[in-house]
Amino acid sequence: MKCKLGIVFGLSMIFLTGCVTTETGAQLSQNHSSNSLEQVIADKGCDASFQCKVIAVGERLTCGGPSRYLVYSSRNVNEDDVERAAKAVTLAEQADNKDKIASEICEPVLPIQALCISNTCKSIVLK
């Protein structure tokens, strides 16, 4: 009896999972790339502000330029890995944007500066 319930439950989960997914391949790729980048830059520990870096990521559809800026610590990561992961996110957003129509409104994305505050790289919005 337990075996039959397990099989029925397992099959129902497979069917339900297949029905719920609505993301396109580009969106899945973008989410995976974004998660990878976040994992690469997760440790933002620093000793001085020169270790805190900013990288432009993504692509805005309407007016071009990056969709966001992210802060990371060069003390804890290989900068080539950060650049590779950021490029993957940007390429995924570019692919996703190909199927979209640009809106008339260009939302500003303000550049940021990174500083080491309390041994953590933090972003400061420039105005």
C-alpha positions in Angstrom: 0.0 0.0 0.0 2.8 2.4 0.9 4.5 1.7 -2.4 1.4 2.5 -4.4 0.9 5.8 -2.6 4.5 6.7 -3.2 4.1 6.0 -6.9 0.9 8.0 -7.2 2.4 10.9 -5.2 5.5 10.9 -7.3 3.6 10.9 -10.6 1.2 13.6 -9.5 4.2 15.8 -8.5 5.7 15.3 -12.0 2.5 16.3 -13.7 2.0 19.3 -11.4 5.5 20.5 -11.9 5.1 20.4 -15.7 1.9 22.4 -15.5 3.2 25.2 -13.3 6.3 26.1 -15.3 5.7 29.2 -17.4 9.2 30.5 -17.9 10.8 30.5 -21.3 14.3 29.1 -21.9 15.8 32.6 -22.0 14.2 33.5 -18.6 15.4 30.2 -17.0 18.9 30.9 -18.4 18.7 34.5 -17.1 17.6 33.3 -13.6 20.4 30.7 -13.5 23.0 33.2 -14.7 21.8 35.8 -12.2 21.9 33.2 -9.4 25.4 32.2 -10.4 26.6 35.8 -10.3 25.0 36.4 -6.9 26.8 33.3 -5.6 30.1 34.5 -7.0 29.9 37.9 -5.3 28.2 36.8 -2.1 31.2 37.4 0.2 31.5 41.2 0.3 34.0 41.3 3.2 36.8 43.9 2.8 39.6 45.5 4.7 39.7 48.8 2.6 37.6 50.5 0.0 40.0 49.8 -2.8 38.8 46.1 -2.6 35.2 47.2 -3.3 34.3 47.1 -6.9 31.2 47.9 -9.0 30.2 46.0 -12.1 27.5 46.9 -14.6 25.2 44.0 -15.4 22.4 43.3 -17.8 20.8 45.4 -20.6 17.9 47.8 -20.4 15.6 47.4 -23.4 14.2 50.9 -23.7 17.3 53.1 -23.5 20.3 50.8 -23.4 22.9 50.6 -20.7 23.1 48.2 -17.8 19.9 47.1 -16.0 21.8 47.3 -12.6 25.1 47.8 -10.9 26.4 45.3 -8.4 29.0 45.6 -5.7 31.6 42.9 -4.9 34.8 42.5 -3.0 38.0 41.8 -5.0 39.5 40.4 -1.8 37.3 37.3 -2.0 36.7 36.5 -5.6 38.5 36.1 -8.9 37.6 39.2 -10.9 37.6 37.1 -14.2 34.9 34.9 -12.7 32.8 38.0 -11.8 33.2 39.4 -15.3 32.3 36.1 -16.9 29.2 35.7 -14.7 28.1 39.3 -15.4 28.6 38.7 -19.1 26.4 35.6 -18.9 23.6 37.6 -17.2 23.9 40.4 -19.8 23.8 37.9 -22.7 20.7 36.3 -21.2 19.0 39.7 -20.8 19.9 40.6 -24.4 18.3 37.3 -25.6 15.2 37.9 -23.5 14.9 41.5 -24.8 14.9 40.4 -28.5 11.2 39.3 -28.1 10.1 42.4 -26.3 8.9 45.8 -27.4 10.6 48.8 -25.9 8.4 51.1 -23.8 8.4 54.9 -24.2 9.6 55.4 -20.7 13.3 55.1 -19.9 13.7 54.2 -16.2 17.0 55.6 -14.8 19.6 53.3 -13.3 21.8 55.4 -11.2 25.5 54.5 -11.1 26.8 53.5 -7.6 30.1 53.8 -5.8 31.4 51.0 -3.6 32.9 51.7 -0.2 34.2 49.4 2.6 32.0 50.2 5.6 32.3 48.0 8.8 34.4 45.5 6.8 31.7 45.0 4.2 31.5 46.4 0.6 28.4 48.5 0.4 26.9 50.6 -2.4 26.5 54.3 -2.3 24.2 55.9 -4.9 25.7 58.8 -6.8 23.5 61.7 -7.6 
